[in-house]
């Protein structure tokens, strides 16, 4: 049982950090995607 707790603590923390960072990056990528899609419209307006 102690070995399992060590494995979970060694592997679980990096997984949680990775999921947190991916979640933060996702919102920024959505904003960037929207900005790129609106770029042609903004360029036509002058």
NUVO-734643 format. One record per residue (C-alpha): residue number from 1; residue in three letters; chain; x, y, z. Coordinates in nm, 2 decimals, decimal comma. Layout:
[pt NUM; "ALA"; "A"; [X; Y; Z]]
...
//
This chain:
[pt 1; "UNK"; "A"; [0,00; 0,00; 0,00]]
[pt 2; "UNK"; "A"; [0,28; 0,24; 0,08]]
[pt 3; "UNK"; "A"; [0,43; 0,18; -0,27]]
[pt 4; "UNK"; "A"; [0,10; 0,28; -0,43]]
[pt 5; "UNK"; "A"; [0,09; 0,61; -0,23]]
[pt 6; "UNK"; "A"; [0,44; 0,69; -0,34]]
[pt 7; "UNK"; "A"; [0,35; 0,62; -0,71]]
[pt 8; "UNK"; "A"; [0,03; 0,83; -0,68]]
[pt 9; "UNK"; "A"; [0,21; 1,12; -0,52]]
[pt 10; "UNK"; "A"; [0,50; 1,11; -0,77]]
[pt 11; "UNK"; "A"; [0,27; 1,09; -1,08]]
[pt 12; "UNK"; "A"; [-0,04; 1,26; -0,96]]
[pt 13; "UNK"; "A"; [0,11; 1,60; -0,89]]
[pt 14; "UNK"; "A"; [0,26; 1,65; -1,24]]
[pt 15; "UNK"; "A"; [-0,07; 1,54; -1,39]]
[pt 16; "UNK"; "A"; [-0,27; 1,79; -1,19]]
[pt 17; "UNK"; "A"; [-0,03; 2,07; -1,28]]
[pt 18; "UNK"; "A"; [-0,04; 1,97; -1,65]]
[pt 19; "UNK"; "A"; [-0,43; 1,97; -1,65]]
[pt 20; "UNK"; "A"; [-0,43; 2,31; -1,48]]
[pt 21; "UNK"; "A"; [-0,19; 2,47; -1,73]]
[pt 22; "UNK"; "A"; [-0,38; 2,32; -2,02]]
[pt 23; "UNK"; "A"; [-0,70; 2,46; -1,89]]
[pt 24; "UNK"; "A"; [-0,55; 2,81; -1,86]]
[pt 25; "UNK"; "A"; [-0,39; 2,79; -2,21]]
[pt 26; "UNK"; "A"; [-0,72; 2,67; -2,36]]
[pt 27; "UNK"; "A"; [-0,90; 3,00; -2,28]]
[pt 28; "UNK"; "A"; [-0,61; 3,20; -2,42]]
[pt 29; "UNK"; "A"; [-0,61; 3,00; -2,74]]
[pt 30; "UNK"; "A"; [-0,98; 3,05; -2,78]]
[pt 31; "UNK"; "A"; [-0,93; 3,43; -2,75]]
[pt 32; "UNK"; "A"; [-0,64; 3,41; -3,00]]
[pt 33; "UNK"; "A"; [-0,85; 3,21; -3,24]]
[pt 34; "UNK"; "A"; [-1,14; 3,46; -3,23]]
[pt 35; "UNK"; "A"; [-0,90; 3,75; -3,29]]
[pt 36; "UNK"; "A"; [-0,75; 3,57; -3,59]]
[pt 37; "UNK"; "A"; [-1,10; 3,50; -3,73]]
[pt 38; "UNK"; "A"; [-1,20; 3,87; -3,69]]
[pt 39; "UNK"; "A"; [-0,88; 4,00; -3,86]]
[pt 40; "UNK"; "A"; [-1,01; 4,00; -4,22]]
[pt 41; "UNK"; "A"; [-1,32; 4,20; -4,11]]
[pt 42; "UNK"; "A"; [-1,10; 4,45; -3,92]]
[pt 43; "UNK"; "A"; [-0,87; 4,49; -4,22]]
[pt 44; "UNK"; "A"; [-1,16; 4,56; -4,46]]
[pt 45; "UNK"; "A"; [-1,29; 4,83; -4,23]]
[pt 46; "UNK"; "A"; [-0,97; 5,01; -4,28]]
//
